[in-house]
Amino acid sequence: MMRRATGSAHLSSTNCAATPAAAVFSALSTLRASGPRRTALLLRRGMSTSGTDADAEAVRREAVKLPETISSFIDGSYRSENEGTTKNRRALVNPSTGEVVQAMVLASESDVDDVIGSTKKAQGHWATIPASERAQILHNAAEILDRRNEELAFLEAFDTGRPIQETMVVDIKSASDCLRYMAGVSRGLTGQHVHLSGPGDAGGSFCYVRREPLGVTAGIGAWNYPLQGCVWKAAPALAMGNGMVFKPSEETPLTALAFAEVLIEAGVPPGVFNVVLGEGDVGAALCSHRDVHKVSFTGSAATGRKVAEAAGLNLKKVTLEMGGKSPLIVFEDADLENAVSAAMIGNWYSCGEVCSNGTRVFVHKKMKEQFLESLLARTSMLRIGDPLDMETHIGPLVSAAHRDKVTGFVERAASDGAEVVSCDNHAEYLRGIKSSERKGHLAGGFFVSPTIITGASDDMEIAKEEVDKMGQQQQQQLSWRG
């Protein structure tokens, strides 16, 4: 029996412009100016123009020049630093290098009243627009996402540390698919007519049910799939005539802001979809605000409980998508290589930062030795390094705090008596990357090698707790009001 034990995989795994549709995408002007063909060429060759290390590094650094400061997106534009009641900032760090790349202006609890008021006002008009017109606007947004797939995939990989070979084919495409699906659903939703009859009734009595928008909704996103999670919450809400205030994870806010720009460009009225940047106090304010009628949350179970408690005070509707510790069971008659493939994609995909991963792998005792041998051999072939390189399979974890939490799980598993059979050192797990690069821009990245742990019993922490969940340091920062 094996356990997955690492976030990157453990087995037993200048201010933004105040104009819409400009700021985040303009940060990628280097790529866009090259033209669609040139952009694809740069990305597919690991951002290299001539094949030399110097050119590759120059293009990489030029392409990730982002605005020095980002802020909340309200009423179709970015909030000025001089607006609002707080001037608190949080540093945004590139997980591949450990370097601070931006400052994020944090909203305060009192700022939430303003953004909800904006959404409430805009939603009233949005709800009067015929469903067919709302559907067309969502189709417009899907087309924009598809057209800008490479730009957004680059931004998502840069922000999260997940390999661009994933974000290029999954994240943006799944987001546009969701928009199209909900646009189609919105056209077909109808009310209900019920004929009533009774003593003395000539047959003319009836009742009917009419579907109406809830009003203002709130979405609170996670850091592992920022754009996908944002769209999965926003698309159904907007399709049905609701407004949404979305709070992305403070670790990975960039593509939610980009999506807000996309919606404006697609035709969604300003204020219908607002993005508020903040930490736990902002999330708490959204959950308990009297004008928010539905909350959709993705994150840890501990925070989900607090969301449900806060929302329950005024009986809001709540959707919670929380963590897991899913098992993968390999029977004696299973195809060995297929089973190993399932274990690898169920743990190493997206740097192991997936709540639905098969993090506990139970293998029949007659197959264990062969299974482990194949797993180790195939895992050793993975390329770990720069997520902007199309040949990279595993990038860094999302933050230093998460890296430290993951390695802590591995260390405690060993102390509990489990065996760590694969945990390379920092130099080894950057295999495939030239030493000159390793000493350069990746030296401070939050990398953790794929880690395989065997001999873990069901009562061990590594077998019971989700390694991918929010770190304890972040949990302690959350402040909820009732």
Secondary structure, DSSP 8 states (H G I E B T S, - for coil): -EEE--TTTEE------SSTTTHHHHTTHHHHHTHHHHHHHHHHTTS-SSS-HHHHHHHHHHHT---SEE--EETTEE--TTSSS---EEEEE-TTT--EEEEEE---HHHHHHHHHHHHHHHHHHTTS-HHHHHHHHHHHHHHHHHTHHHHHHHHHHHH---HHHHTTTHHHHHHHHHHHHHHHHHH---EEEEE--TT--S-EEEEE------EEEEE--SSSHHHHHHHHHHHHHHTT-EEEEE--TTS-HHHHHHHHHHHHHT--TTSEEE----HHHHHHHHH-TTEEEEEEES-HHHHHHHHHHHHTTT-EEEEE-----EEEE-TTS-HHHHHHHHHHTTTGGGG--TT---EEEE-TTTHHHHHHHHHHHHTT--BS-TTSTT-SB---S-HHHHHHHHHHHHHHHHTT-EEEE---HHHHTTTS-HHHHTTTTTT------EEEES--TTSHHHHS-TTS--HHHHTT-----
